[in-house]
Amino acid sequence: MLPEHCLASGLNAVSRAHEGDYFADGHRGAAMISAWFLCREANLETGAARVIAELIAAQWTESALFAPFPQEPAAPEQLGRIEATMAANLGPLRQAGHNVIFPSLALRAFAEQPELSTPARVEGICKLIERFDRADDLALTEGDERPPFGFAETMAEFILTETLATMRAFSGRGQGWSGHMLTHGRAVLDLLRLGRTDLAQQAWAAFALYVKRTRLGPLDTDRSIPEHAPSDRRPLEASYWEGRRDIDLGLGHSLKYPYGFYGLMALARDPDLKQQCLREAYRLF
């Protein structure tokens, strides 16, 4: 497990991200929340969580972005404001689905520790969602596939199947689209499992647009990025994180992608699909 304060620190960052570089700072806050749940839920090797905690402490914890919010009484009844703001922002695809990813993680953290649902944090997250005011010029047409909605296992397997296809399609062009296939899809499933079914269904429609975009493949203007060399080392292992001690956490994708991947793998039931995902996961990690 990560220290308890990491969940609050991640929420603090997401809640004040709107004040500065909302996209980068929102990433870092969401990554810390992701790391907290990853360390609690995934079958991490002994020592892995400790190294992750040390990386976070060395690079992020002292940043003003993660500083405590003023003490005030919790107001969990205000969480509906976040849901309403999300709903108003859904429809088109916005910045690869980060308008869903960030607040979904925040809602999950609030559900875990309701005492953190203070008015100031709720207000900050609503303002963050509203910063996502750019939409991709992309729409579903009659011939586009509508991914299945309703059963978490089926949805997880659909997301993992699309992730495999995206990793292969974008080979040599960077794996940002495949990584965010995981985090965007996991965000919708988090909403569903939190009982926000209507909101999850709206978010799933936007996720269908994400799938449509990835199926178009890389653009001619996309720059070349070398693929990771095949490796058996994975984020469940302490040695994986030991090997990242000298690597900047950056926006925190090294924490967010495993949260999405292992959460979806836990829901999926198809053994052949899961084995193939494990074989090709080196592309992301």
Number of C-alpha atoms within 10 A of each C-alpha: 17 20 11 10 12 20 24 26 21 28 33 26 30 31 29 26 25 21 13 11 11 20 19 14 22 31 24 27 31 31 26 29 27 27 28 26 20 25 20 13 14 15 12 17 13 11 15 21 23 16 19 23 19 16 20 18 13 12 12 18 19 11 11 11 22 24 15 13 17 9 9 12 11 16 16 16 10 14 21 11 14 21 19 12 17 22 16 11 20 21 17 20 25 20 15 21 24 21 24 31 24 27 27 25 26 27 22 19 22 20 15 12 13 15 14 24 24 21 17 19 23 26 16 21 30 21 19 23 23 16 16 19 10 11 14 13 8 12 14 14 8 6 6 12 12 16 14 13 15 13 10 19 17 17 22 24 19 17 26 25 15 18 25 18 15 23 23 16 18 22 16 17 19 20 23 15 22 26 23 21 28 24 29 27 28 27 26 29 29 21 24 21 13 14 11 14 16 13 18 24 17 15 29 27 19 24 26 19 24 24 22 17 17 19 14 10 15 18 9 6 6 11 11 11 12 11 15 15 9 12 12 12 15 17 22 20 16 19 15 16 23 14 10 14 14 9 9 11 17 12 17 21 21 19 22 24 25 24 25 22 25 20 21 25 21 13 15 20 14 12 10 9 16 17 12 13 17 15 13 16 21 17 20 19 21
